[in-house]
Amino acid sequence: MEEHWWVAVLPIILRSLALAAVALCICVLPWANVKLPGSTHALIPWLACTAFVCWWLSRILEWKSPRPHEKAVWWMTFLITAYGWVVTCFPGAMVDRASGAILDLDKSPWLAFGTLDQEMSVQAMVFITSALMLLVVALDFAFERTGRFVLALAVTFGGFVTAVAGLCLQTSADLAALWEISNIPNFVFGLFWYHGNTAAYLNLSWPVGLWLCLLLLHNGLRTFRQQMALAFLVVAVMVQIIAVFVVVSKVGHFLLIFEIVLLVVAGFVVWRPHFETLPFSKTRLALFALIGVGLLVLGAWLSGAGAMLGRWNHFSQRHFDDPARRHATMMALQIGVDHAWTGTGPGTFEWVAAHYSPLDPILQGGRWRHAHNDYAEFFAEWGWPGAFFFVLLLAWPVRRVFNALRQAVFNSGRYRMSFERRARLFCFSTAIFSALLHAVVDFPLQIDAIRPLFAAMVGAVLAMTSSSASQGARRDKQVPRESAGK
């Protein structure tokens, strides 16, 4: 038996390597912009693939079958990946590499090899596949206590780095060189080439740090180490919230307020039975909350958030309407209708839209890299089959998340939900819902730095729909009081 000790140890080593690769991948996401010096863009797929291979080998060595909440996700991620690569290998060749013009050969997908749209599709599918790998791996790791804490710390670290770097990169010269756009105000962030993406990234990350803060408070702050950890986490969350206010994304501002209100309401549901565990009184908690709000307002204003008022004022003069984005969405839907059964291919919207935008007087003045609506752009690139697969991917998990949230609100199911799991469901689900809403008027899910983070967050949320409590603990909870008395 001692000679085969590695049979039991090897899966543990592989799982540790996989978790480390996932955490490192999430940590380097803020620097994924290809125009940044020392960009980590090419590193992300390799880290995701390494994590997936190590995780897959460990599951095989342990002979672990998929859990009930994993089966449907595994099948749908496989179908989406397979369909995406088939469309990529046989695209509806729309663009010539040299001239950028639509050719007659687009009617024969067998002649599409080597065209520019196929090259863009390959690049997009590499990152889409990487994101789906992270979803599957996070779905497993978030089921365990160590895995979910490592993932949460990595997400918080990435959000904090994004916020700090964005607050430091606010000069027009830096941003003009990065984005290749001349009319950039001083108060726009610089890590992502579009400021709305920064807001979407931060709105995904800061609720995760908030969950860690709540967990430390719930544990009572018994040691100095816990108190210092809470202090650092509070600073990280506040810096990210301030950064969202400084970013000139109107949707980011709206969704930040939406998240705060939603989490405050959910907090009363989560915290009401646990106020006695607080290390201080309710009055002191209210005082700390007021001080925190004051520091947020002061920090945001001193960092340049006052410029957002002018942005909102200009937007209100247009009656809160953006005709360019509305027309871009309609253009994407038209592209999807024209290529309904195959789509144009992942990552090809920019090149195909160049032949549609001149037909619209509002869109003809510029080049549209994205549709400012992820759902319309997804339909244009993937067609009806891709939309069907993604709807199936979301339908079953959304039902499970909704049922878990309902159980968390009432907390009266067969097995009472722990505080940690209830808080995780509220914080993570709010972040995911915020990103899905942001995708209606922007393109955060098309960005290579946000897509892997969103996938890992979705995997973490889905893992929470199934309890990780042991069967023995569950049976103990089911012992009747009469038997316990005996």
N, C-alpha and C positions, 0 to 999 in steps of 0.2 A: 504493500500500500504506500510506503514512504517513497518508493521509486517513482510513483505516478502522482506525486504531490502537485506537479505543475498542471494536471488536468483540472484541479479545483481552483488553482491560483490564476491561471491564464485568463479565464473570463473576467475576473476582477480587474486584472491589469488592463485588458482591452476596454472594459467599461470606463475605467479611470482615464485612459487615453482619449476615448471618445468624448467624455464630458469635458476634459481639458480643451480639446479641439473646438467643441461647440462654444465654450466660454471665450476662448481666444478669438474665434471668428466674430462673435458679437462685439467684443472689445475693439476690434480693428475696423468695424463698419463705418465709424464717423470719418475715417480717412480714405474712403473708397472712391472718392472723386478722381477720375483719371487725370484731371488737369492739376491736381495737387502734387507738389514735389514729394517723391517717395510714396506714391499712392499704393494702397493695399488692394486695389481693385482686382488684380490678378491672383492675389493670395486667397481671397474669399472662397472661390470654388474649390481650391485644393484643400482648405481646412474643412469645408463642409463634406467633401468626399472622404477625407481621412476619418472624420467623425462617423460617417455613415458606415464605412467599411469595418472599422473597429467595433462599432456597435452591432453590426450584422453578424460578425464572426463570434462575438460574445454570446449573442442570442442562440446561435447554432450550437456552440459548445455547451451551453446550459440547457439546451433542448426546451426552450420556453416558447410555448405557443402564444399567438396573439390574444390579448385580453379582450373582453367584450367591447370596450370602447376603442380598440385599435383596429379591429377587422375591417370595418367599412372604410376607415381612413387609408389603410394600406392599399386596399383595392382601388380606391378612387385616385390616389396619388400615382399608382402604377398606370392606370388608364390615361390620366392627363399627360403624364410624361411620355407614354408611348405615342399618343395622338400628336402631341407637339412635335416630336422628332420626325414622325412620318410627314407632317406638313412641312417641316423644315427641309427634309431631304427631297421632297417633291413640291416646291413652292409654285405659286401661280405667277412665275417670273414676270414682275412688273417693271423692273428697272434695269437698264443697261449700265454696266460698271463704268464705262468711259464717259458717256454723255449724260447719264441720268434720265434718259428718255424711255417711255413705254414702248416696247417692241411688239411686233406681231406674234413673237414666239411665246407670249404669255398665254396663248390659247393652248399650248402644248407643254404641260409641266415636265415632260421628259427632256425638254431642251433647256431647263432652267439652271442646270448646274453651272456654278461659277459666276452667277450674276450677283449684283450687289445686294439684292434683297435676300438672297440665300445666305450671304455672309452675315448680314445683320440678324437674320433668324437664328443662325448658329450661336452668335454671341448672346442673344436674348435667352435661348433655350438652355445654355450652360448655366446661367444664373437662375432661371426658373427651376431647373432640375436641382440645383444646389439648395434653393429655398425649400423645395419639397422634401429633400433629404433632411434638412434641419427640422422641418415639421414632424417627420416621423420619429427622429431621434429625440426631440424635445418632448414628444408625446409619451415616451417611455421614461425619460429622466425626471420629468416633472411629477411623475407618479410617486417618486421617492423623496424623502425629506432633504437629503444631501443634494440631490440633483436640482430641486427647485430653488434651494438657497443659492447655489452656485450660479444658476441661470439668472436669478433676480439680481445678484450682485454684479454680474457682467452687464446686464441691461442698464442698471443704475450708473455704472462706471462709464459706459458708452454715452449715455445721455448727458452726464456731467461734463465729459470731455467736449462734446458737441457744443454745449452751452458756453463753457469757458472760452473755447477757441472762437466761437462766433462773436462773443462780446469783445474779444481782442482784435478780430479782423473786421474792422468797420470803415476802412478807408476806401474811397472810390477807386483809387489807383489799384489797390490789391484786387478788388472785386472785378474791375473792368478787365484786368489781365486774366482773371480766372474764368469769367463768364463770357468774355468777348462781347460785352454789351456796354455801350457808352453812357446811357442815361440811368446810372445806378445811384441812388441816394446813399448818404453816408451811413445810414442806420440799417442796412441790409446785411444779413449774415453771409459768410463766405465759404463754409465747408461744402454746401450743396449748391449746385449751379442755379437753383431756383429757390427763393426764400420760403415759399410755401412748404417745400419739402422739409426744411429745418423745423418748422412749426409742427408738421405731422410727425417727424421723428421724436421731438421732445414730448409731444402729447402722448406718444406711445410709451415713453420711458419713465416719465416722472411718477405715474401712478404705481409703478413697480417699487420705486424707492419709498413711496408712501406706505405701501404694505409692509415693508421691512421696519419702518418706524413704528407702525401700529403693533407689530409683533413684539418689538422690544418693550414698548410701553405695557403691553399685556403681561409680559414676563416679570415686570416689576422693577427693572433696573437695579438688581441686587448688587452688582459689582461695578467698580470704576470702569472696567473695560466696556461693559454694556452702556454706561453713560456716555463714554467717549464715542462709541459706535453710533449711538442715537444722535449725538451732536453733529458728527460728520454727515450722517444721512439727512438730517434736517437741512443742513447747509446745501447739500447736493440737490435736494428737492426744490428748495427755494430758488437756487440759482437757475434751475431749469425752467421754473415758472416765470421768473423774471425775464429769461431769455425769450420765451414765447411772446411776452408783451412787447419786447424790443423789436422782434421780427415784424416786418410790415405786412404780414399775412392776415387779412381780415378774417378769413375762415379759421385760421389758427387761433385768433383772439376769441372768436365766438365759441369754438369747440373747447377752449381752455375753460371759459366760464361755465359752459355746459358740463364739463367733467367735474369741476369743483362743486357745483350745485348738486349734481347727481351723487357724488361721493359723500357730501355732507349729509344728504338725506339717507343714503345707505348706511352712513356711520352711526346714525341714531339707531337704526335697526340692529346693527352689529354690536354697538357698544352698550346699549341700554341694559342688558343683563350683566355687564361686566364692569360697571362703574366702580364697584367695590374693590376691584383689583388695581385701580390706579394708585400710583405712589404718591398722589397729592389729591386735594379736594377738588370738587367740581368748580368751585369759584376760582381756584388757581388755574385750572385747565382753561376756563373761559378767558382769564387774564392772559395766559400764554397765547391763546388763539388770537386775541386782539393785538398783542404785541407782534405776533407773526404776520398778521395782515398789514399792520403798519410798516413793518420792515419790507414786506413785499412791495407795497405801494411806493415807498421811498426809494428802494433799490431800483425798481423799474423806471421811475421817473428820472433818477440820476443817470441811468444807463442809456437814456434816449427814448424811452417809451412814449414820451409826449408827442413824438412825431406821428404816432399811430392815430392821434386825434385828427390831424390834418388829412390823413389817408381816409378815415371814415367820413369826414366832412365832404371830401371830394366824391366819395362813393354815394353819399346821400343825395348829392346834387344830380346824380344820374338816376335817382329813384331806386337805388339798390339793384340796378340792372347792369349786366355786362353782356352786351349783344355779341361781342367777339367770341366769348366762350360759349355762348348759346349756339352760335352758328357753327363753331368748331365741333360741338357735340352732334349737331345735325349732319355735318359733313361726315363724321365718323360713322354715324348710323347708316348714311347712304353708301359708304364704302362697304359696310357689313352686308347691306342688302344686295349690292352688286356682286359680292363674293361670298354668298351666304353659306355654301356647303363646304367650303374649304378655308375661307378667310384669306387674307393676304400673306399670312405668316407672322409669327411672333417677331416683334421688333421692327416691323417694316412700315409702321404708320407714317413716319416722317417722310419717307420717299414716295409713298403712294399719295399722301395728302398734297404733295407738291403739284400733282396733276389735277386735283380737285379744287384746291383753294382759289386758283385764278377764275373759276366760274362764279365765285361769290364776291360781290363788291366789298364786303366788310372784311373778308379774309385775304384778299389778293395782295394786300400791302406787305405781308410778312411771310415767314416760313414757320410752319407749325410742327414742332417736334412731337408734341403730344396733343391729345384732344381736350385736355383739362376736364376729362370725365373718364375715369378708368374703366367703367363698365361699357361705355360706348366704344372706347378704343379696344377693349378686349373683344367685343363683338366684331369689330372690323378686322382684327388680326386672326381670330380663331374661328369665326363663323358660328353657325348653329350647333354643330357637334361639340365644339369646345365649350360653348355656353352651357350646353346640356350637362356635360361632365362636371363643370364647376358648380352648377346648381345642385347636382346630386351630392357633391362633396360638402356643400354647405347645409343642405336640408336636414340630414340626419344629425350632424353635430349641433346645429342650432337648436334642434328640439331637445337634445340632451342638456345643453347649456341652459336653456329656458327652464327645464324641469329642475336642474340643480339650483338655479337662482330662486325659483319658487320655494324650494325646500329650505334654502338659506334664509329667506325672508321670514317664513313662518317657523322654521326650525322645529317642526313637529312631526317629522317623518318617523319611519320605523327605527332608524338609528339617528340620534341627534348629531348634527354636524358640528365639528369643532370650530372654535373661534378662528384658528389659523386658516382653515379651508374656506370659511364664510368670507373672511376679509380678502383672501386671494380671489375668490370668485367675483366679488364686487370690483376690486381694483383692476384686475386683468381684463374683465369683461368690458368695463368702462373704456379702457385704453383701446381695445379692439374695435368697439362700436364707434369710437371717435375716428379711428383711421378709416373705417368703412364709410362714414359720413363725409370725411374729407375727400375721399375718392370721387364723390359726386361732382365736385367743382374743381378738382385739381388732379394731379397724376402721381401721388405718393407711391402707389404700388408698382409704378414703372421704374422706380429708382433702385439701382442695384444695392444701395446702402440700406434702404427701408424694407425692401421685399424680404430679405432673409430675417430681419428682426420681426417683421409682421408674422412670418411663417412660424418662427420659434414661439412667439406669443400665442398664436392660435393653438399650437401643440400643447403649450402649458395650460391654456384654458380648457381644452378638451380632456386633459389628464385629470382636471379637477372634477369632472362629471362622474368619476368613479372613485369611490372611497378607497384609500390605501390602508385602512385599518385592518388588522389581522382578523381572520375568522374566529380565532379564539376570543379576542376582545369583544367581537360582536356577540358571540354566544354568551359571554358574561353579562352583557347588557340586556340580554333577553331573559335572564333568570328571573322568575316571578318573585315578587316581594315576599310572598308566603314562604317560598322555598328558602329565600335568603334568611328569613327569620328563623326557620327551623335549623 
